[in-house]
Amino acid sequence: MYGTYKEKADFYIVYIMEAHPQDGWKAPANEREGIKVDQPKSYEDRVKVAGECLKDLKLSIPMLVDDMKNTAQKAYAGWPDRLYVIDKEGKVAYKGAQGPQGFKPAEAEEAVKKMGR
C-alpha cells in the first residue's frame, strides 16, 4: 500500500512500547525467531529499538517514535498495534480494530482509495 499511495498520502509507523519484551510478556514466536528486545527504559533506547525494527524488517515507511509517557499510544489506543487513516482535515477516516487480529491493511487501503476521490 505504501508503494502504491506514497505520492498521494503520507504514511507513518508510530513505534510505541514493546508488546513482547524479554523483560515482560514474552511471545513464543519471538523466542523461536531469536527476537530478544527489552522494554526500552529511556526515549533514546526506544529510538534505538525503533531503528533496529526498521532495519531488521526492511521497512521503508517513515517511523515516528512515541514518547515515554506513551502519549500517541494512549490517544489512539494503539497497543499492541492498530491501523489508522487520517484525512486531510485531520479526522479519522479509518480506525482498525486492535491488532494483531484487527490488523487489516486491505481495509485501510479502501479508506485511502475513498479519500482520493
N, CA, C and O of each residue as an XYZ file, in Angstrom:
468
protein
N       0.822     -1.183      0.000
C       0.000      0.000      0.000
C       0.874      1.258      0.000
O       0.591      2.219     -0.715
N       1.921      1.239      0.796
C       2.821      2.389      0.863
C       3.405      2.696     -0.514
O       3.416      3.847     -0.948
N       3.887      1.664     -1.194
C       4.474      1.859     -2.510
C       3.482      2.404     -3.518
O       3.851      3.182     -4.398
N       2.233      2.007     -3.398
C       1.194      2.435     -4.330
C       0.735      3.866     -4.082
O       0.493      4.610     -5.032
N       0.612      4.255     -2.827
C      -0.021      5.535     -2.494
C       0.902      6.579     -1.862
O       0.430      7.651     -1.484
N       2.180      6.303     -1.739
C       3.058      7.224     -1.018
C       3.177      8.602     -1.664
O       3.565      9.561     -0.997
N       2.851      8.717     -2.947
C       2.878     10.018     -3.610
C       1.583     10.794     -3.377
O       1.532     12.001     -3.614
N       0.538     10.107     -2.914
C      -0.768     10.738     -2.715
C      -1.122     10.917     -1.245
O      -2.025     11.684     -0.911
N      -0.416     10.214     -0.371
C      -0.729     10.252      1.061
C       0.551     10.109      1.865
O       1.542      9.555      1.389
N       0.516     10.611      3.081
C       1.648     10.448      3.993
C       1.426      9.181      4.818
O       0.323      8.940      5.308
N       2.460      8.388      4.966
C       2.392      7.163      5.739
C       3.425      7.218      6.847
O       4.547      7.678      6.638
N       3.043      6.747      8.025
C       3.965      6.675      9.154
C       3.680      5.433      9.980
O       2.533      5.011     10.135
N       4.735      4.869     10.495
C       4.634      3.869     11.546
C       4.937      4.629     12.823
O       5.898      5.397     12.875
N       4.127      4.424     13.856
C       4.413      5.041     15.141
C       4.861      3.913     16.073
O       4.077      3.041     16.450
N       6.136      3.959     16.427
C       6.681      2.940     17.321
C       6.264      3.298     18.755
O       6.606      4.361     19.272
N       5.521      2.384     19.375
C       5.059      2.581     20.750
C       5.809      1.604     21.654
O       6.823      1.037     21.246
N       5.330      1.408     22.848
C       6.019      0.483     23.749
C       6.037     -0.928     23.168
O       5.149     -1.318     22.409
N       7.043     -1.665     23.535
C       7.259     -3.019     23.026
C       6.147     -3.938     23.538
O       5.878     -3.983     24.739
N       5.506     -4.668     22.627
C       4.397     -5.550     23.003
C       4.875     -6.828     23.701
O       4.215     -7.328     24.612
N       6.015     -7.345     23.269
C       6.504     -8.625     23.803
C       7.981     -8.545     24.175
O       8.820     -9.197     23.554
N       8.292     -7.746     25.186
C       9.702     -7.606     25.559
C      10.220     -8.827     26.317
O       9.453     -9.584     26.913
N      11.523     -8.995     26.280
C      12.172    -10.084     27.025
C      11.932     -9.949     28.523
O      11.840    -10.943     29.242
N      11.833     -8.705     28.980
C      11.654     -8.462     30.412
C      10.173     -8.260     30.767
O       9.849     -7.611     31.761
N       9.287     -8.820     29.945
C       7.842     -8.706     30.165
C       7.127     -9.926     29.625
O       7.520    -11.060     29.897
N       6.079     -9.690     28.863
C       5.272    -10.767     28.296
C       5.945    -11.275     27.022
O       5.817    -10.669     25.959
N       6.662    -12.391     27.140
C       7.413    -12.949     26.017
C       6.473    -13.668     25.051
O       5.540    -14.357     25.465
N       6.737    -13.493     23.769
C       5.965    -14.170     22.725
C       6.735    -15.397     22.259
O       7.914    -15.292     21.922
N       6.087    -16.561     22.235
C       6.763    -17.770     21.746
C       7.360    -17.603     20.348
O       8.445    -18.116     20.071
N       6.660    -16.893     19.472
C       7.184    -16.688     18.110
C       8.491    -15.910     18.150
O       9.418    -16.221     17.402
N       8.577    -14.904     19.014
C       9.830    -14.150     19.140
C      10.949    -15.054     19.641
O      12.083    -14.970     19.170
N      10.628    -15.903     20.581
C      11.626    -16.846     21.110
C      12.153    -17.739     19.981
O      13.361    -17.927     19.841
N      11.236    -18.283     19.182
C      11.631    -19.174     18.084
C      12.501    -18.457     17.060
O      13.432    -19.044     16.509
N      12.192    -17.180     16.806
C      12.901    -16.415     15.779
C      14.125    -15.683     16.318
O      14.806    -14.976     15.575
N      14.403    -15.852     17.606
C      15.577    -15.229     18.197
C      15.452    -13.733     18.417
O      16.458    -13.030     18.514
N      14.221    -13.242     18.496
C      13.994    -11.805     18.728
C      14.025    -11.569     20.227
O      13.195    -12.095     20.969
N      14.986    -10.775     20.663
C      15.164    -10.506     22.088
C      15.318     -9.004     22.288
O      16.387     -8.436     22.064
N      14.232     -8.378     22.713
C      14.220     -6.932     22.909
C      13.662     -6.651     24.300
O      12.571     -7.106     24.643
N      14.411     -5.904     25.092
C      13.904     -5.460     26.387
C      13.032     -4.231     26.188
O      13.182     -3.501     25.208
N      12.118     -4.011     27.131
C      11.304     -2.791     27.095
C      12.242     -1.590     27.264
O      12.942     -1.503     28.273
N      12.271     -0.680     26.315
C      13.151      0.493     26.448
C      12.854      1.269     27.742
O      11.697      1.470     28.110
N      13.906      1.690     28.405
C      13.780      2.421     29.672
C      13.936      3.930     29.486
O      13.661      4.699     30.407
N      14.373      4.355     28.307
C      14.532      5.776     28.022
C      14.082      6.018     26.583
O      13.940      5.087     25.791
N      13.861      7.296     26.269
C      13.474      7.648     24.910
C      14.579      7.286     23.919
O      14.297      6.825     22.813
N      15.816      7.491     24.307
C      16.940      7.146     23.435
C      16.947      5.653     23.129
O      17.205      5.247     21.996
N      16.660      4.827     24.154
C      16.578      3.375     23.943
C      15.432      3.029     22.999
O      15.567      2.159     22.138
N      14.308      3.713     23.168
C      13.143      3.444     22.316
C      13.457      3.801     20.868
O      13.087      3.063     19.955
N      14.127      4.911     20.651
C      14.522      5.315     19.297
C      15.466      4.279     18.693
O      15.354      3.947     17.513
N      16.388      3.773     19.494
C      17.336      2.764     19.018
C      16.602      1.479     18.614
O      16.874      0.924     17.549
N      15.687      1.009     19.444
C      14.929     -0.209     19.137
C      14.063      0.014     17.894
O      13.946     -0.878     17.053
N      13.456      1.199     17.774
C      12.645      1.507     16.596
C      13.495      1.441     15.324
O      13.059      0.900     14.307
N      14.698      1.989     15.387
C      15.601      1.941     14.239
C      15.995      0.518     13.881
O      16.068      0.169     12.703
N      16.249     -0.305     14.892
C      16.573     -1.708     14.651
C      15.389     -2.430     14.015
O      15.569     -3.286     13.149
N      14.192     -2.087     14.442
C      12.976     -2.673     13.870
C      12.877     -2.334     12.380
O      12.633     -3.216     11.557
N      13.063     -1.074     12.039
C      13.038     -0.660     10.629
C      14.043     -1.445      9.804
O      13.731     -1.945      8.723
N      15.249     -1.544     10.333
C      16.332     -2.230      9.618
C      16.052     -3.725      9.491
O      16.132     -4.285      8.398
N      15.725     -4.365     10.606
C      15.538     -5.816     10.602
C      14.355     -6.255      9.744
O      14.401     -7.304      9.100
N      13.295     -5.447      9.739
C      12.105     -5.793      8.958
C      12.153     -5.217      7.544
O      11.235     -5.414      6.747
N      13.255     -4.492      7.245
C      13.455     -3.890      5.920
C      12.256     -3.018      5.528
O      11.721     -3.128      4.424
N      11.849     -2.149      6.465
C      10.722     -1.259      6.233
C      11.200      0.059      5.642
O      12.231      0.591      6.052
N      10.458      0.579      4.690
C      10.813      1.862      4.088
C       9.838      2.969      4.482
O      10.030      4.123      4.098
N       8.809      2.639      5.232
C       7.833      3.633      5.686
C       8.481      4.458      6.796
O       9.110      3.891      7.689
N       8.341      5.777      6.760
C       8.912      6.593      7.832
C       8.337      6.200      9.193
O       7.156      5.872      9.309
N       9.185      6.238     10.217
C       8.749      5.852     11.547
C       8.868      7.022     12.513
O       9.888      7.710     12.559
N       7.819      7.230     13.274
C       7.808      8.173     14.379
C       7.910      7.358     15.659
O       7.510      6.194     15.683
N       8.438      7.950     16.720
C       8.612      7.223     17.976
C       7.820      7.934     19.071
O       8.003      9.125     19.322
N       6.940      7.177     19.711
C       6.127      7.711     20.799
C       7.020      8.093     21.976
O       8.093      7.521     22.167
N       6.562      9.068     22.761
C       7.327      9.468     23.936
C       7.192      8.424     25.051
O       6.397      7.491     24.943
N       7.955      8.585     26.093
C       7.970      7.603     27.181
C       6.712      7.664     28.054
O       6.491      6.780     28.882
N       5.891      8.697     27.872
C       4.590      8.754     28.546
C       3.533      8.021     27.729
O       2.382      7.901     28.149
N       3.939      7.526     26.546
C       3.057      6.777     25.645
C       1.848      7.598     25.201
O       0.726      7.095     25.144
N       2.095      8.853     24.893
C       1.030      9.780     24.527
C       0.265      9.322     23.287
O      -0.965      9.298     23.300
N       0.966      8.962     22.229
C       0.296      8.516     20.996
C      -0.430      7.194     21.225
O      -1.554      7.004     20.760
N       0.215      6.297     21.935
C      -0.407      5.001     22.230
C      -1.731      5.184     22.952
O      -2.718      4.529     22.617
N      -1.760      6.061     23.931
C      -2.988      6.311     24.699
C      -4.030      7.045     23.858
O      -5.215      6.713     23.909
N      -3.600      8.034     23.091
C      -4.531      8.825     22.286
C      -5.215      7.988     21.207
O      -6.384      8.208     20.888
N      -4.482      7.033     20.653
C      -5.014      6.233     19.547
C      -5.298      4.782     19.926
O      -5.601      3.970     19.052
N      -5.207      4.443     21.207
C      -5.430      3.064     21.652
C      -4.644      2.105     20.760
O      -5.188      1.136     20.232
N      -3.361      2.395     20.606
C      -2.539      1.703     19.625
C      -1.875      0.415     20.054
O      -1.230     -0.238     19.234
N      -2.009      0.023     21.314
C      -1.301     -1.173     21.769
C      -2.116     -2.422     21.523
O      -3.315     -2.386     21.802
N      -1.581     -3.521     21.028
C      -0.206     -3.678     20.595
C       0.051     -3.122     19.196
O       1.178     -2.739     18.882
N      -0.976     -3.073     18.357
C      -0.845     -2.398     17.071
C      -2.237     -2.084     16.531
O      -3.225     -2.721     16.898
N      -2.288     -1.093     15.657
C      -3.570     -0.661     15.106
C      -3.293      0.196     13.882
O      -2.298      0.919     13.832
N      -4.175      0.112     12.899
C      -4.069      0.926     11.684
C      -5.072      2.072     11.731
O      -6.225      1.893     12.123
N      -4.613      3.245     11.327
C      -5.475      4.415     11.204
C      -5.241      5.061      9.847
O      -4.144      5.003      9.290
N      -6.296      5.676      9.330
C      -6.176      6.566      8.176
C      -6.766      7.889      8.638
O      -7.913      7.954      9.080
N      -5.962      8.941      8.529
C      -6.371     10.282      8.919
C      -6.516     11.110      7.644
O      -5.604     11.145      6.817
N      -7.662     11.778      7.484
C      -7.875     12.544      6.251
C      -7.151     13.897      6.290
O      -6.496     14.236      7.275
N      -7.282     14.651      5.210
C      -6.571     15.923      5.087
C      -6.997     16.951      6.122
O      -6.244     17.876      6.428
N      -8.188     16.796      6.657
C      -8.676     17.717      7.693
C      -8.273     17.261      9.091
O      -8.616     17.912     10.078
N      -7.547     16.143      9.183
C      -7.106     15.633     10.474
C      -8.130     14.762     11.174
O      -7.990     14.466     12.360
N      -9.156     14.351     10.451
C     -10.199     13.500     11.031
C      -9.911     12.035     10.712
O      -9.328     11.714      9.676
N     -10.327     11.162     11.612
C     -10.117      9.730     11.430
C     -11.055      9.220     10.328
O     -12.277      9.261     10.474
N     -10.472      8.745      9.237
C     -11.244      8.178      8.138
C     -11.359      6.658      8.281
O     -12.272      6.048      7.725
N     -10.450      6.063      9.013
C     -10.473      4.626      9.260
C      -9.756      4.354     10.563
O      -8.659      4.860     10.801
N     -10.382      3.551     11.407
C      -9.765      3.074     12.647
C      -9.923      1.566     12.663
O     -11.027      1.043     12.818
N      -8.808      0.876     12.502
C      -8.848     -0.577     12.524
C      -9.054     -1.094     13.934
O      -8.881     -0.368     14.913
N      -9.421     -2.339     14.017
C      -9.569     -2.991     15.315
C      -8.184     -3.260     15.903
O      -7.172     -3.207     15.204
N      -8.167     -3.543     17.176
C      -6.904     -3.812     17.865
C      -6.226     -5.032     17.255
O      -6.860     -6.053     16.992
N      -4.919     -4.897     17.039
C      -4.143     -5.988     16.454
C      -3.746     -7.002     17.497
O      -3.926     -6.767     18.692
N      -3.224     -8.097     17.077
C      -2.909     -8.396     15.681
C      -4.103     -8.889     14.865
O      -4.065     -8.818     13.637
N      -5.168     -9.388     15.511
C      -6.316     -9.890     14.745
C      -6.997     -8.788     13.942
O      -7.520     -9.048     12.859
N      -6.998     -7.569     14.454
C      -7.659     -6.462     13.775
C      -6.783     -5.720     12.790
O      -7.213     -4.719     12.216
N      -5.571     -6.184     12.584
C      -4.614     -5.534     11.680
C      -4.950     -5.959     10.251
O      -4.513     -7.013      9.789
N      -5.739     -5.119      9.550
C      -6.235     -5.474      8.221
C      -5.905     -4.368      7.219
O      -6.713     -3.468      6.989
N      -4.715     -4.444      6.628
C      -4.287     -3.400      5.688
C      -5.244     -3.197      4.518
O      -5.371     -2.074      4.031
N      -5.916     -4.236      4.054
C      -6.840     -4.081      2.917
C      -7.976     -3.124      3.266
O      -8.423     -2.355      2.415
N      -8.441     -3.166      4.504
C      -9.494     -2.241      4.931
C      -8.967     -0.803      4.953
O      -9.651      0.120      4.511
N      -7.773     -0.622      5.458
C      -7.168      0.713      5.481
C      -6.965      1.228      4.060
O      -7.173      2.410      3.787
N      -6.563      0.346      3.166
C      -6.347      0.743      1.776
C      -7.648      1.226      1.136
O      -7.631      2.179      0.358
N      -8.761      0.591      1.448
C     -10.052      1.039      0.924
C     -10.350      2.471      1.374
O     -10.863      3.279      0.599
N     -10.026      2.773      2.626
C     -10.240      4.137      3.129
C      -9.345      5.133      2.398
O      -9.775      6.243      2.085
N      -8.111      4.741      2.127
C      -7.192      5.615      1.375
C      -7.745      5.848     -0.033
O      -7.708      6.974     -0.531
N      -8.249      4.810     -0.669
C      -8.814      4.941     -2.025
C      -9.989      5.912     -2.031
O     -10.100      6.751     -2.925
N     -10.863      5.800     -1.038
C     -12.042      6.672     -0.965
C     -11.638      8.133     -0.787
O     -12.312      9.028     -1.296
N     -10.566      8.374     -0.083
C     -10.102      9.749      0.132
C      -9.598     10.374     -1.156
O      -9.626     11.595     -1.310
N      -9.140      9.550     -2.077
C      -8.585     10.048     -3.326
C      -9.629     10.496     -4.326
O      -9.296     11.068     -5.364
N     -10.882     10.244     -4.023
C     -11.957     10.607     -4.960
C     -12.300     12.064     -4.905
O     -13.183     12.519     -5.633
